Amino acid sequence: MPAYCFRLCTPDHHPHPTEQRELPDLRPALIAGHGLARKLLRHRGARAPLHGSLDIEDERNQPVARILLADLARQLS
């Protein structure tokens, strides 16, 4: 099963912990990524909005998808 890495990227370039999961293909990786991004946004709460993206990378550390946090925050509001 392929491994996908979920990497939070913010404008301040502060290093954030990554999460890696083994998932069958890109679709479950996107679903997991959206879940992680929603969790990040809920954790932020009413504090300053979180800018940046949650990047999904394959086993070779190549980007395969990007979830823009500001767009997701607008969808959730």
C-alpha positions as CSV (number, residue, x, y, z in Angstrom):
1,M,0.0,0.0,0.0
2,P,1.4,3.5,-0.9
3,A,2.4,5.8,1.9
4,Y,1.2,9.5,1.8
5,C,2.7,12.3,3.8
6,F,0.6,15.2,5.1
7,R,2.7,18.4,5.4
8,L,1.3,21.7,6.8
9,C,2.9,24.6,5.0
10,T,2.4,28.2,6.4
11,P,3.7,31.6,5.1
12,D,6.1,31.9,8.0
13,H,7.9,28.7,6.9
14,H,7.8,27.4,10.5
15,P,8.5,23.7,10.5
16,H,5.4,21.7,11.4
17,P,5.2,18.0,12.3
18,T,4.2,15.8,9.4
19,E,2.0,12.8,9.4
20,Q,2.4,9.7,7.3
21,R,-0.3,7.1,6.5
22,E,-0.5,4.1,4.3
23,L,-3.5,4.4,2.1
24,P,-4.7,2.4,-1.0
25,D,-4.7,5.4,-3.4
26,L,-5.1,9.2,-3.8
27,R,-8.8,9.3,-3.0
28,P,-8.5,8.0,0.6
29,A,-5.5,10.3,0.9
30,L,-7.6,13.3,-0.1
31,I,-10.3,12.3,2.4
32,A,-7.8,11.9,5.2
33,G,-6.2,15.2,4.2
34,H,-9.5,17.1,4.4
35,G,-10.1,15.5,7.8
36,L,-6.7,16.7,9.1
37,A,-7.2,20.2,7.7
38,R,-10.7,20.4,9.3
39,K,-9.2,19.3,12.6
40,L,-6.5,22.0,12.3
41,L,-9.1,24.7,11.6
42,R,-11.3,23.6,14.5
43,H,-8.3,23.6,16.8
44,R,-7.6,27.2,15.7
45,G,-11.1,28.2,16.7
46,A,-11.7,31.9,16.7
47,R,-8.1,32.8,16.9
48,A,-6.4,34.4,13.9
49,P,-7.2,32.5,10.7
50,L,-4.7,29.9,9.6
51,H,-3.1,30.6,6.2
52,G,-1.3,28.2,4.1
53,S,-1.9,24.7,2.9
54,L,-1.9,21.1,3.7
55,D,0.2,19.4,1.1
56,I,-0.2,15.7,0.3
57,E,3.0,14.0,-0.9
58,D,3.6,10.5,-2.2
59,E,6.3,8.0,-1.2
60,R,8.8,9.9,-3.3
61,N,8.0,13.2,-1.5
62,Q,6.4,14.4,-4.7
63,P,3.3,16.7,-4.2
64,V,0.1,15.0,-5.4
65,A,-2.5,17.4,-3.9
66,R,-2.8,20.7,-2.0
67,I,-5.6,21.7,0.3
68,L,-5.8,25.5,0.7
69,L,-6.7,26.2,4.4
70,A,-8.4,29.6,3.7
71,D,-10.7,28.0,1.0
72,L,-11.6,25.2,3.3
73,A,-12.3,27.7,6.2
74,R,-14.7,29.6,3.9
75,Q,-16.5,26.4,3.0
76,L,-16.9,25.5,6.6
77,S,-18.2,28.9,7.7
